Amino acid sequence: EKCEFTLGRAFNYRVRSGAVQIGKEAICGDSYIISTLREGKVLAALSDGMGVGEKANLESNAAVRLLENLLNCGFEKEFALSTINSVLLLRSTAETFATLDVIMIDLYDAEVNFVKIGAAPSFIKRGKSVGVIKSNSLPIGILDSLDLVSEQRVLAPKDVLVMVSDGVLELSLHNGGEKWIVDCLSRINDTDPQVIAEKLMNQALTFCRGEPADD
């Protein structure tokens, strides 16, 4: 007899993720999202709101959630980021801004796109080798227009991407800045992303004796 079936695209790659965050106050002002978009890309976005605590959380959470929604609706990332910039500019008469760190990984060809808006460096670990992705730009929500600069790389299986907020970097400025992260990642042999995240956080906390000055 007749039968019916549905054809669907299968991804060539998959992404495993882990995350850890600690706030200076009860509510962490940094927000992140890790989501698989309908077009077959994994979105990882990290935002650091101005200041710390609840107010910073409202700004950063609004940025990452709006970004996910706009991208899932089919808008290009340039339009999505410009929209978020406009929203933050119009949100209130008070000074409001946030950093936005965006990574988009194509699950078909393993191409990754980095967009950094006032964000801290990111890291790519491949075996013992660790590369650094950085950009000098103002946070989102400060100027009427955004000067977007993106960088593309092609990942290999078992590559590890690490995103951090500036709280991790600032507390370690007297300990080599980003260099300690590179050194730490090069020594880590674990492949579980959650374990890697926790090891980095534990190392960062040793620099401030367990009392971070920032989220």
ABEGO torsion letter per residue (X at the ends): XBBBBBBBBBBABBBBBBBBBBBABABBABBBBBBBBAAGBBBBBBBBBBEBEAAAAAAAAAAAAAAAAAAAAGBBAAAAAAAAAAAAAAABABBBBBBBBBBBBBAAAGBBBBBBBGBBBBBBBBEABBBBBBBBBBBBGABABBBBBBBBBBBBBGBBBBBBBAAAAAAAAAAGEAAAAAAAAAABABABAAAAAAAAAAAAAAAAGGBBABX
